[in-house]
Amino acid sequence: MEEERGNGSSSSRNLDTGKAESPVWLMKCPVVVAKSWNSHNPSDPHPLSKVVLSLDPLRADDPSSLEFKMEMAGSSGSANLPKSYSLNMFKDFVPMCVFSETNQGKVSMEGKVEHKFDMKPHGSNIEEYGKLCRERTNKSMIKNRQIQVIDNDRGIHMRPMPGMIGLISSTSKDKKKTQPVKQSDMKRTRRDRGELEDIVFKLFERQSNWTLKQLVQETDQPAQFLKEILNELCVYNKRGTNQGTYELKPEYKKSVEDTAE
């Protein structure tokens, strides 16, 4: 018991647990909201947003009667940034804690996650969000090409990278044809999350249903990372004529249809 108390006192000097039992809310927000908050001036005393809680007094004991809504305050970087968002609350999640670290290396436990929220534009703002998605899509389609002059004339920069082609010795008697590397064998690089969402919306303007394999080929993204995006934006059809395909959720489908028009 003495040894355990000794270890506990040592860890308490390294970790501040004064707020360990404080309830904390964890919220997953759209990229545009996160960028808007990050651009906020810390010296500005005005709040970034406010949470409005609605409760049905006739069902006060029913947790499903609680409705959370977030309203953005102040100006934002985009005129089409929705000002109102619905917060869907989840209680069935893996227990989590929140930690912070100062520049001096002091680590503190800020509390335990009590509620987890999924934030999405409120129904009244879905048209504004559609315009914002179109803005981001148009920006992502603009590619800034750069020309680089290579001074090395010995061709070092033009040599094939390892793994791109099969290297065959020139002294080999039995030379075989080089087999091209399959696209699936090459490591795919993740795009920015917001940029990938724009590309997905653009693809669903072309057709309403896609399989995961088709979307992986179109976006050239890792399947697991792409599935995370699709689970947020789309519905997976497990049966029916479109079995095995993804289609946009109703709240996003309307904005895409407006874009196609």
Solvent accessible surface area in square Angstrom, and as a share of the most:
residue,aa,sasa,rsa
1,M,161,0.72
2,E,135,0.61
3,E,135,0.61
4,E,116,0.52
5,R,150,0.55
6,G,38,0.37
7,N,94,0.48
8,G,38,0.37
9,S,55,0.35
10,S,46,0.30
11,S,61,0.40
12,S,65,0.42
13,R,184,0.67
14,N,109,0.56
15,L,51,0.25
16,D,58,0.30
17,T,70,0.40
18,G,71,0.68
19,K,110,0.47
20,A,16,0.13
21,E,133,0.60
22,S,40,0.26
23,P,93,0.58
24,V,37,0.21
25,W,117,0.41
26,L,66,0.33
27,M,54,0.24
28,K,93,0.39
29,C,41,0.24
30,P,22,0.14
31,V,36,0.21
32,V,22,0.12
33,V,0,0.00
34,A,35,0.27
35,K,124,0.53
36,S,20,0.13
37,W,54,0.19
38,N,128,0.66
39,S,93,0.60
40,H,54,0.24
41,N,89,0.46
42,P,132,0.83
43,S,90,0.58
44,D,51,0.26
45,P,120,0.76
46,H,127,0.57
47,P,93,0.58
48,L,65,0.32
49,S,27,0.17
50,K,121,0.51
51,V,68,0.39
52,V,55,0.32
53,L,101,0.50
54,S,55,0.36
55,L,91,0.45
56,D,47,0.25
57,P,111,0.70
58,L,164,0.82
59,R,115,0.42
60,A,64,0.50
61,D,144,0.75
62,D,50,0.26
63,P,81,0.51
64,S,82,0.53
65,S,6,0.04
66,L,59,0.29
67,E,115,0.52
68,F,20,0.08
69,K,64,0.27
70,M,13,0.06
71,E,55,0.25
72,M,22,0.10
73,A,46,0.35
74,G,64,0.61
75,S,113,0.73
76,S,34,0.22
77,G,84,0.80
78,S,28,0.18
79,A,103,0.80
80,N,31,0.16
81,L,5,0.02
82,P,0,0.00
83,K,82,0.35
84,S,14,0.09
85,Y,0,0.00
86,S,26,0.16
87,L,11,0.05
88,N,60,0.31
89,M,52,0.23
90,F,94,0.39
91,K,124,0.52
92,D,145,0.75
93,F,45,0.19
94,V,114,0.66
95,P,122,0.77
96,M,71,0.32
97,C,55,0.33
98,V,50,0.29
99,F,110,0.46
100,S,45,0.29
101,E,121,0.54
102,T,66,0.38
103,N,155,0.80
104,Q,158,0.70
105,G,41,0.40
106,K,113,0.48
107,V,48,0.28
108,S,15,0.10
109,M,24,0.11
110,E,49,0.22
111,G,0,0.00
112,K,91,0.39
113,V,15,0.09
114,E,87,0.39
115,H,28,0.13
116,K,69,0.29
117,F,3,0.01
118,D,57,0.29
119,M,9,0.04
120,K,67,0.29
121,P,12,0.07
122,H,58,0.26
123,G,57,0.55
124,S,87,0.56
125,N,19,0.10
126,I,23,0.12
127,E,102,0.46
128,E,66,0.30
129,Y,11,0.04
130,G,2,0.02
131,K,99,0.42
132,L,6,0.03
133,C,8,0.05
134,R,68,0.25
135,E,64,0.29
136,R,34,0.12
137,T,8,0.04
138,N,91,0.46
139,K,144,0.61
140,S,33,0.21
141,M,116,0.52
142,I,125,0.63
143,K,150,0.63
144,N,135,0.69
145,R,208,0.76
146,Q,171,0.76
147,I,170,0.86
148,Q,158,0.70
149,V,123,0.71
150,I,86,0.43
151,D,135,0.70
152,N,45,0.23
153,D,132,0.68
154,R,178,0.65
155,G,26,0.25
156,I,74,0.38
157,H,127,0.57
158,M,159,0.71
159,R,154,0.56
160,P,74,0.47
161,M,136,0.61
162,P,117,0.73
163,G,58,0.56
164,M,87,0.39
165,I,77,0.39
166,G,42,0.40
167,L,145,0.72
168,I,79,0.40
169,S,66,0.42
170,S,95,0.62
171,T,118,0.68
172,S,42,0.27
173,K,197,0.84
174,D,116,0.60
175,K,134,0.57
176,K,159,0.68
177,K,180,0.76
178,T,67,0.39
179,Q,138,0.61
180,P,108,0.68
181,V,53,0.31
182,K,143,0.61
183,Q,98,0.43
184,S,83,0.53
185,D,101,0.52
186,M,73,0.33
187,K,198,0.84
188,R,48,0.18
189,T,111,0.65
190,R,138,0.50
191,R,98,0.36
192,D,82,0.43
193,R,72,0.26
194,G,5,0.05
195,E,56,0.25
196,L,0,0.00
197,E,16,0.07
198,D,4,0.02
199,I,35,0.18
200,V,0,0.00
201,F,8,0.04
202,K,69,0.29
203,L,12,0.06
204,F,11,0.05
205,E,51,0.23
206,R,155,0.57
207,Q,77,0.34
208,S,72,0.46
209,N,31,0.16
210,W,9,0.03
211,T,45,0.26
212,L,47,0.23
213,K,149,0.63
214,Q,76,0.34
215,L,0,0.00
216,V,16,0.09
217,Q,121,0.54
218,E,78,0.35
219,T,3,0.02
220,D,62,0.32
221,Q,4,0.02
222,P,34,0.21
223,A,46,0.36
224,Q,118,0.52
225,F,8,0.03
226,L,0,0.00
227,K,71,0.30
228,E,67,0.30
229,I,0,0.00
230,L,0,0.00
231,N,95,0.49
232,E,49,0.22
233,L,8,0.04
234,C,7,0.04
235,V,67,0.39
236,Y,103,0.39
237,N,25,0.13
238,K,141,0.60
239,R,188,0.69
240,G,59,0.57
241,T,144,0.84
242,N,62,0.32
243,Q,119,0.53
244,G,25,0.24
245,T,20,0.11
246,Y,12,0.04
247,E,40,0.18
248,L,6,0.03
249,K,53,0.23
250,P,101,0.63
251,E,50,0.23
252,Y,20,0.07
253,K,66,0.28
254,K,94,0.40
255,S,11,0.07
256,V,12,0.07
257,E,91,0.41
258,D,58,0.30
259,T,39,0.23
260,A,71,0.55
261,E,176,0.79
